[in-house]
Amino acid sequence: MGGGRRRPPARGGGGGAAAAPPPPPPAAGLAILTAGLVPARASLSLASIVLIYLTAVVIVAATSGLRLALAAAVASDGLVNFFFVPPFHTLTVESRDLVITLAVYVVVATTVSVAVDLAARQRAAAARSGVEAALLARITEAPLEERPLNAVLEHVRDTFGTTGAALLELDGVGERPVAVVGEPPSDHPTLSASAGKHLRLVADGPAVFAADQRFLTLLATAAARALQAERLAAQAARARELTEIDKLRAALLAAVGHDLRTPLAGIKACVSSLREPDLELSDAQQAELLATVDASADKMNDLVENLLALSRLQAGALSVHPRAAALDEITAAALLHTPVPPGRAVEVDVPDDLPPLWADPGLLERVVANLVANALQAGPPDQPVRLHARQEGNTIRLHVTDHGPGVPADQRERIFTPFQRLDDHTTHHGLGLGLAIARGFTEAMNGTLTPTDTPGGGLTMTLTLPTAP
């Protein structure tokens, strides 16, 4: 790049060998050629000598450019006249034919030099176009939405040998950088190319010629498209986020319409009955109404806690404070606060000699409670829910097993979606948040929650968490 002003560093051979010496300058080459031909001029015709010098001029044109080739053509013509045209060692020509020969030689040497230089320029232009096409193909081969702006700016920096590159955007105040790679540009960058109506690609580095400037403009256009793709991707992500929020709100309203109003209606009915002065209630009836109020309040409290926990998960505002914790203590606390229906049983096999977990005790208690509640709801009344924990390497696995109908393999991820249940046609079993919150809390503690089949039928939820360091 740079019209030949910047050259790649010389590459030595293996083991640090010295680079090959540069070719001799044209004047020295002509002098050496003349010194070699003068002793043999008696045995060579003038045509042969002229062709040898013409070959030398072609070599100069191919290696050193048109200007030196023209100088070599004129100089070689004088050398032929001085050393090989009688009378020797003078510039006098004894016959008209020799004058024509020398004149035709200069014309042919000049024409050949121009042709060789033109071919070299075309070859260099083709090579330049190939390099530019390969670079642009490498930049554009990725989909537009996956083409980072910084990658394009790095191509600019590496291609033009600059200290850095930046894309500037014009707003109401002035130009501000929207992306910078390497050193920030100076106030007056040496390289600049328009990338659109309000965008400009700038860099500090060696000056470039017209061909490089055109290529810089192409890279500026690629940078502008990359910026547009990033902004479109951000807008799409925001639109998807808003869509998910709308879905969450709709599902929340649909669920809250029944699951919160039902306990509220029960509490209102019971309290109204207790406050009715004309209604005579026995002690047993009053106790039953109060128990209903207590159960409805507990249900509302669980619903509100689940909704708040889900909102923290959705907003990414969940606070996690991991520390060394004993799984048997957390399991006992979770079962203490999990209502077990009459006639149901929970079998616990959590040894007290397990190494401590690295987890947030409060979140882990909530996870275990939700898993047990889900297993109690899914399993049949005559089958117990079993908790079984064992150490496996640097992790501890807690299996919560039920013997219910199980979950088909293609539906297992769906049960972790908020407000989704396998029996979505009914709302008698809550909002469907327990497993969603359990997985969210587990992943926040760098753990996993995996559903598998229970041998003999049912579902086993496997909670895996690392041991404390």
C-alpha positions in Angstrom: 0.0 0.0 0.0 1.0 3.6 -0.2 2.1 3.7 -3.8 5.4 2.0 -3.0 6.4 4.5 -0.3 6.1 1.9 2.4 8.0 -1.4 1.9 7.6 -4.6 3.9 10.5 -5.3 6.2 13.3 -7.5 4.8 13.0 -11.1 5.7 16.3 -12.8 6.5 16.9 -16.5 5.9 16.8 -19.1 8.6 19.1 -18.5 11.6 19.4 -14.8 10.9 21.1 -15.0 7.6 21.9 -11.6 6.0 19.5 -10.3 3.3 20.6 -10.6 -0.4 22.6 -7.6 -1.6 20.7 -5.1 -3.7 21.4 -5.1 -7.5 24.0 -2.7 -8.8 22.7 0.7 -10.0 22.1 1.1 -13.8 25.2 3.2 -14.4 27.5 0.7 -12.8 25.8 -2.1 -14.7 26.3 -0.4 -18.0 29.9 0.3 -17.2 30.5 -3.4 -16.3 28.7 -4.5 -19.5 30.8 -2.1 -21.6 34.0 -3.2 -20.0 33.1 -6.8 -20.8 32.2 -6.1 -24.5 35.0 -3.9 -25.5 37.6 -6.7 -25.7 35.2 -8.7 -27.9 34.1 -5.9 -30.3 36.2 -7.3 -33.1 34.3 -10.6 -33.1 30.8 -9.1 -32.5 28.6 -7.3 -35.0 27.1 -4.0 -34.1 23.6 -5.6 -34.2 24.6 -8.1 -31.6 26.1 -5.4 -29.4 22.9 -3.2 -29.8 20.7 -6.2 -28.8 22.8 -6.9 -25.7 22.5 -3.2 -24.6 18.8 -3.3 -25.4 18.4 -6.3 -23.1 20.2 -4.4 -20.3 17.8 -1.4 -20.8 14.8 -3.8 -20.5 16.2 -5.2 -17.3 16.6 -1.6 -15.9 13.0 -0.8 -17.0 11.7 -3.9 -15.2 13.6 -3.4 -12.0 14.2 0.4 -11.6 11.3 2.1 -13.4 10.8 4.2 -16.5 12.9 7.2 -15.6 16.1 5.2 -15.1 15.3 3.1 -18.1 15.1 6.1 -20.3 18.4 7.4 -18.9 19.9 4.0 -19.5 18.7 4.0 -23.1 20.3 7.4 -23.8 23.5 6.4 -21.9 23.8 3.1 -23.7 23.4 4.8 -27.0 26.3 7.0 -26.2 28.4 4.1 -25.1 27.7 2.2 -28.3 28.6 5.2 -30.3 31.8 5.9 -28.3 33.2 2.4 -28.0 31.7 0.3 -30.8 31.0 2.6 -33.8 34.0 3.6 -35.9 35.9 5.9 -35.4 36.2 4.5 -31.9 36.5 6.7 -28.8 34.7 9.6 -30.5 31.1 10.5 -31.0 31.5 11.0 -34.7 29.7 8.5 -37.0 31.3 7.7 -40.2 28.2 6.5 -42.2 24.6 7.3 -42.5 23.6 3.7 -41.9 25.2 3.8 -38.5 23.4 7.0 -37.6 20.1 5.3 -38.5 21.1 2.3 -36.4 21.8 4.4 -33.3 18.6 6.5 -33.8 16.5 3.4 -34.2 18.1 1.8 -31.1 17.2 4.8 -29.0 13.6 4.7 -30.3 13.3 1.0 -29.7 14.9 1.1 -26.3 12.6 4.0 -25.3 9.5 2.2 -26.6 10.4 -1.1 -24.9 11.1 0.7 -21.6 7.7 2.4 -21.7 6.0 -0.9 -22.5 7.9 -2.8 -19.8 7.1 0.0 -17.2 3.4 0.0 -18.3 3.2 -3.8 -17.9 4.9 -3.5 -14.4 2.4 -0.9 -13.4 -0.5 -3.0 -14.6 0.9 -6.0 -12.8 1.3 -3.9 -9.6 -2.2 -2.6 -10.0 -3.6 -6.1 -10.4 -1.7 -7.2 -7.4 -3.0 -4.3 -5.4 -6.5 -5.0 -6.6 -6.1 -8.7 -5.5 -4.9 -7.6 -2.1 -7.7 -5.2 -1.7 -10.3 -7.7 -2.9 -9.0 -10.3 -0.5 -9.1 -7.9 2.4 -12.6 -6.7 1.6 -13.7 -10.3 1.2 -12.3 -11.2 4.6 -14.1 -8.2 6.1 -17.4 -8.8 4.4 -17.5 -12.6 4.5 -19.2 -12.6 7.9 -22.9 -11.8 8.1 -23.6 -8.1 8.5 -25.0 -8.5 12.0 -21.8 -10.5 13.0 -19.3 -8.0 11.6 -17.9 -6.0 14.5 -16.9 -2.4 13.9 -13.6 -2.8 15.8 -12.5 -5.6 13.4 -12.9 -3.2 10.5 -10.9 -0.5 12.2 -8.2 -3.1 13.1 -7.9 -3.9 9.3 -7.5 -0.2 8.6 -4.7 0.1 11.2 -2.9 -3.0 10.0 -3.2 -2.3 6.3 -2.1 1.3 6.4 0.5 1.0 9.2 -1.2 3.6 11.4 -1.0 4.0 15.2 -4.7 3.7 15.5 -8.0 4.3 13.7 -11.3 5.8 14.7 -14.8 6.3 13.3 -16.1 9.8 14.0 -19.8 10.8 13.9 -21.0 14.4 13.5 -23.8 15.5 15.9 -25.2 18.8 17.0 -22.0 19.7 19.0 -19.3 18.4 16.7 -17.5 15.2 15.8 -17.3 12.5 18.4 -15.7 9.1 18.2 -18.1 6.2 18.1 -15.3 3.5 18.0 -11.5 3.7 18.4 -8.8 1.1 17.9 -5.3 1.8 19.1 -4.3 5.3 19.9 -7.0 8.0 19.6 -6.6 10.2 16.5 -5.0 13.6 16.7 -6.9 16.9 16.0 -5.6 16.9 12.5 -5.3 13.2 11.3 -3.2 12.5 8.2 -5.7 10.0 6.8 -9.4 10.8 6.4 -12.2 9.3 4.4 -15.9 10.0 4.3 -18.1 7.1 5.5 -21.5 8.6 4.9 -23.3 11.8 5.5 -22.3 12.1 9.2 -19.5 9.6 9.5 -15.7 9.9 8.9 -12.9 7.4 9.2 -9.7 9.0 10.4 -6.2 7.7 11.3 -2.7 8.9 12.0 0.0 7.4 9.7 1.9 7.8 6.5 0.3 9.8 3.7 -1.3 7.8 0.9 -1.7 8.2 -2.8 -4.9 8.2 -4.9 -5.2 4.4 -5.1 -4.8 3.9 -1.4 -7.2 6.8 -0.7 -9.9 5.0 -2.8 -9.3 1.8 -0.8 -9.5 3.8 2.5 -12.8 5.1 1.3 -14.0 1.5 0.8 -12.9 0.5 4.3 -14.7 3.6 5.6 -17.9 2.4 3.9 -17.4 -1.0 5.5 -17.0 0.6 8.9 -20.2 2.6 8.4 -22.1 -0.6 7.5 -20.6 -2.3 10.5 -21.8 0.5 12.8 -25.2 0.4 11.2 -25.4 -3.4 11.8 -24.4 -3.0 15.4 -27.0 -0.4 16.0 -29.7 -2.4 14.2 -28.7 -5.5 16.3 -29.0 -3.4 19.5 -32.4 -2.1 18.4 -33.5 -5.7 17.6 -32.3 -6.9 21.0 -34.1 -4.1 22.7 -37.3 -4.9 20.7 -37.0 -8.6 21.7 -36.5 -7.5 25.3 -39.6 -5.3 25.2 -41.5 -8.2 23.6 -40.5 -10.5 26.4 -41.4 -7.9 28.9 -44.8 -7.6 27.3 -45.3 -11.3 27.3 -44.3 -11.4 31.0 -46.7 -8.7 31.9 -49.5 -10.4 30.0 -48.8 -13.7 31.6 -48.5 -12.1 35.0 -51.8 -10.3 34.6 -53.5 -13.5 33.5 -52.1 -15.5 36.4 -52.6 -12.8 39.0 -56.2 -12.5 37.9 -56.9 -15.8 39.5 -54.1 -16.8 41.8 -54.0 -13.6 43.9 -57.7 -12.8 43.8 -58.7 -16.3 45.0 -56.9 -16.0 48.4 -58.0 -12.4 48.7 -61.6 -13.5 48.2 -61.2 -16.2 50.8 -59.7 -13.8 53.3 -62.4 -11.2 52.7 -65.1 -13.8 53.1 -63.7 -15.2 56.3 -63.1 -11.8 57.9 -66.6 -10.6 56.9 -68.1 -13.7 58.5 -66.1 -13.2 61.7 -67.2 -9.5 61.9 -70.8 -10.2 61.2 -72.6 -9.4 64.5 -75.7 -11.3 63.7 -73.9 -14.5 62.7 -73.4 -16.9 65.6 -70.3 -19.0 65.1 -69.1 -21.8 67.3 -65.5 -22.0 68.4 -64.7 -24.7 65.9 -66.2 -22.6 63.1 -64.2 -19.5 64.1 -61.1 -21.6 64.3 -61.8 -23.0 60.8 -62.3 -19.5 59.4 -59.1 -18.2 61.0 -57.2 -21.2 59.6 -58.6 -20.4 56.2 -57.4 -16.8 56.6 -54.0 -18.0 57.7 -53.6 -20.4 54.8 -54.8 -17.8 52.3 -52.3 -15.3 53.7 -49.5 -17.9 53.4 -50.5 -18.6 49.8 -50.5 -14.9 49.0 -47.1 -14.5 50.7 -45.6 -17.3 48.6 -47.1 -15.8 45.4 -45.7 -12.4 46.1 -42.3 -13.8 47.0 -42.2 -15.8 43.8 -43.2 -12.7 41.8 -40.5 -10.6 43.4 -37.9 -13.3 42.9 -38.8 -13.6 39.2 -38.7 -9.9 38.8 -35.1 -9.8 40.2 -34.1 -12.6 37.9 -35.6 -10.9 34.9 -34.0 -7.6 35.7 -30.6 -9.2 36.5 -30.7 -7.6 40.0 -30.4 -10.8 42.0 -27.9 -10.5 44.9 -25.9 -13.6 45.4 -23.6 -14.0 48.5 -22.0 -17.4 48.3 -20.2 -19.0 51.3 -19.5 -22.4 52.7 -22.8 -23.9 53.7 -24.0 -27.4 55.0 -26.5 -29.0 52.7 -28.1 -31.0 55.5 -28.9 -27.8 57.5 -30.3 -26.1 54.4 -32.4 -29.1 53.5 -33.9 -29.2 57.0 -34.7 -25.5 57.0 -36.3 -25.8 53.6 -38.5 -28.8 54.7 -39.4 -26.9 57.9 -40.9 -24.1 55.8 -42.5 -26.3 53.1 -46.1 -27.5 54.0 -46.5 -31.2 53.5 -50.1 -32.3 52.9 -51.6 -34.8 55.4 -50.8 -38.4 54.5 -47.7 -37.4 52.3 -44.2 -38.2 53.3 -40.7 -36.8 52.4 -37.8 -39.2 52.8 -34.4 -37.5 53.4 -31.0 -39.1 52.7 -28.6 -36.2 53.1 -25.6 -37.2 55.1 -24.3 -34.8 57.6 -20.6 -35.6 56.7 -20.8 -34.1 53.2 -18.3 -31.4 52.5 -19.8 -27.8 52.6 -21.3 -26.3 49.5 -20.2 -23.0 48.0 -23.6 -21.4 47.7 -25.9 -18.7 49.0 -27.8 -20.4 51.9 -31.0 -18.3 51.4 -31.2 -18.9 47.7 -30.4 -22.6 48.1 -33.1 -23.1 50.7 -35.6 -21.5 48.3 -34.4 -23.8 45.5 -34.8 -27.0 47.7 -38.2 -25.8 49.0 -39.5 -25.2 45.4 -38.2 -28.6 44.2 -39.9 -30.4 47.1 -43.1 -28.5 46.6 -43.2 -29.3 42.9 -42.4 -33.0 43.7 -45.2 -33.2 46.3 -47.6 -31.7 43.8 -46.7 -34.0 40.9 -46.3 -37.3 42.9 -49.2 -39.6 43.9 -50.4 -39.5 47.5 -49.2 -43.0 48.3 -45.6 -42.4 47.1 -43.1 -40.4 49.1 -40.8 -37.7 47.8 -37.2 -38.7 48.2 -34.2 -36.4 48.7 -30.8 -38.1 48.1 -27.5 -36.3 48.2 -24.0 -37.5 47.4 -20.6 -36.0 46.6 -19.1 -36.5 43.1 -15.7 -35.1 42.7 -15.7 -31.4 43.4 -19.5 -31.2 43.3 -22.4 -32.3 45.4 -25.6 -33.6 43.7 -29.0 -33.5 45.4 -31.6 -35.6 43.7 -35.3 -34.7 44.4 -37.4 -37.7 43.2 -41.1 -38.2 42.7 -43.1 -41.0 41.2 -45.7 -39.0 39.3 -46.5 -39.0 35.6 -43.1 -37.6 34.7 -42.3 -35.1 31.9 -41.8 -36.0 28.2 -38.2 -35.3 27.1 -39.3 -32.7 24.6 -41.2 -30.8 27.3 -38.5 -30.7 30.0 -37.2 -27.2 29.1 -40.7 -25.8 29.0 -41.3 -26.5 32.7 -38.5 -24.0 33.5 -40.3 -21.2 31.6 -42.2 -18.7 33.8 -46.0 -19.1 33.8 -45.7 -22.3 31.8 -47.1 -25.6 33.1 -47.9 -28.9 31.4 -51.5 -28.3 32.3 -51.7 -24.7 31.1 -55.4 -25.0 30.7 -55.9 -24.7 34.4 -54.6 -22.3 37.1 -55.5 -24.4 40.2 -51.9 -25.2 40.8 -50.3 -21.8 41.0 -48.4 -19.5 38.7 -45.9 -22.0 37.5 -42.9 -20.1 38.8 -41.3 -22.6 41.2 -39.0 -24.4 38.7 -38.2 -21.2 36.8 -37.1 -19.6 40.0 -35.2 -22.7 41.1 -33.2 -22.9 37.9 -32.5 -19.1 37.9 -31.3 -19.2 41.5 -29.2 -22.3 40.8 -27.5 -20.8 37.8 -26.8 -17.6 39.7 -24.8 -19.8 42.2 -22.8 -21.4 39.3 -24.8 -24.6 39.6 -27.1 -26.7 37.3 -30.6 -28.1 37.6 -31.3 -31.0 35.3 -34.5 -33.1 34.9 -34.3 -36.8 34.3 -36.6 -39.8 34.4 -37.2 -41.6 37.7 -36.7 -45.4 37.4 -40.2 -46.9 37.5 -41.8 -43.6 36.5 -41.7 -40.1 37.6 -39.3 -37.1 37.5 -36.0 -36.6 39.2 -34.6 -33.1 39.5 -30.8 -33.1 40.0 -29.3 -30.1 41.6 -25.5 -29.8 41.2 -23.4 -27.3 43.1 -19.6 -26.9 43.7 -18.1 -27.7 47.0 -16.5 -24.9 49.0 -12.9 -24.2 48.2 
